[in-house]
Amino acid sequence: VHLVESGGGLVQPGGSLRLSCAASGFTLSSSPMSWARQPPGKGLEWLSGIGPDGKTYYADFMKGRITISRDNAKNTAYLQLNTLKYEDSARYFCVMEGNWGQGTQVTVSS
């Protein structure tokens, strides 16, 4: 079971990023998966989840600015981040069945 996030980087306020979570060793669509983040010096925040049926869930504080999706053929999940703010700077992780990737860093700065 292996999850690898990518797509993070440095972006200006108001910008967008699409994060990817590539899975190996299991089928990503077989169980619910989530995205979470950890801002510097703060605790983990759950952001979004997607079920095996494709139903999506979002944290209220992020609703409207993020979109979770999944490409079953690529065994990859995505998190689209829009209208990024300084406070969105964090390490972003995908999580499935208790397995975590190494995360990808998002830094919002002008």
C-alpha positions in Angstrom: 0.0 0.0 0.0 1.6 3.2 -1.2 0.3 6.7 -1.7 2.3 9.4 -3.4 1.2 13.0 -3.4 2.4 15.6 -5.9 1.4 18.9 -7.4 2.3 21.2 -4.6 4.4 24.3 -5.0 4.6 28.0 -4.6 1.6 29.9 -5.7 0.4 33.5 -5.4 -2.7 34.4 -3.4 -5.8 33.9 -5.6 -4.0 31.2 -7.6 -4.9 27.5 -8.1 -3.2 24.2 -7.8 -4.2 20.6 -8.5 -2.8 18.0 -6.2 -2.5 14.4 -7.1 -2.5 11.2 -5.1 -1.2 8.2 -6.9 -1.9 4.8 -5.3 -0.2 1.5 -5.7 -0.7 -1.8 -4.1 -4.5 -1.4 -3.8 -7.4 0.0 -5.7 -8.1 3.6 -4.8 -11.8 3.3 -5.6 -12.3 0.3 -3.3 -12.5 2.4 -0.1 -13.1 5.9 1.1 -10.2 8.2 0.8 -9.5 11.7 2.2 -7.3 14.7 1.8 -6.0 16.5 4.9 -3.5 19.2 5.6 -1.2 20.4 8.3 -0.3 24.1 8.4 3.0 25.0 9.9 2.9 24.8 13.7 -0.8 23.6 13.7 -2.7 20.3 13.8 -4.1 18.2 11.1 -7.2 19.5 9.3 -9.5 17.2 7.3 -10.5 18.8 4.0 -12.4 16.4 1.8 -13.3 12.8 1.2 -14.6 10.6 -1.6 -16.4 7.3 -1.2 -16.2 4.2 -3.4 -19.5 5.3 -4.9 -18.0 8.7 -5.9 -19.9 10.7 -3.3 -17.9 13.6 -2.2 -17.6 15.4 1.2 -16.1 18.7 2.1 -15.1 20.5 5.2 -17.3 23.6 5.6 -14.4 26.0 5.9 -13.1 24.9 2.5 -16.4 24.3 0.7 -16.5 26.2 -2.6 -12.8 26.5 -3.0 -11.8 22.8 -3.4 -12.9 19.9 -5.5 -12.0 16.2 -4.9 -12.1 13.8 -7.8 -10.7 10.4 -8.8 -9.6 8.8 -12.0 -10.1 5.0 -11.5 -8.2 4.1 -14.7 -5.1 5.9 -13.3 -5.8 4.8 -9.7 -5.2 8.5 -8.8 -7.1 11.0 -6.8 -7.0 14.7 -7.1 -7.7 17.8 -5.0 -8.2 21.0 -7.0 -7.5 24.1 -4.9 -8.8 27.4 -6.0 -8.6 31.0 -4.8 -5.7 30.1 -2.6 -5.0 32.2 0.5 -2.0 32.7 2.7 -3.5 30.5 5.3 -3.8 27.6 2.9 0.0 27.2 3.1 0.4 23.7 4.5 1.6 20.1 3.8 -1.2 18.3 2.1 -1.7 14.5 2.5 -4.0 11.9 1.1 -5.2 9.2 3.4 -6.8 5.8 2.8 -7.4 2.9 5.2 -5.0 4.4 7.7 -2.3 4.8 5.1 -0.7 8.2 4.6 1.4 9.5 1.8 4.5 11.7 2.5 2.6 14.8 1.6 3.1 17.7 -0.8 3.9 21.2 0.3 1.7 24.1 -0.8 3.1 27.6 -0.1 0.9 30.6 -0.8 3.0 33.7 -1.0 3.3 36.9 -3.1 
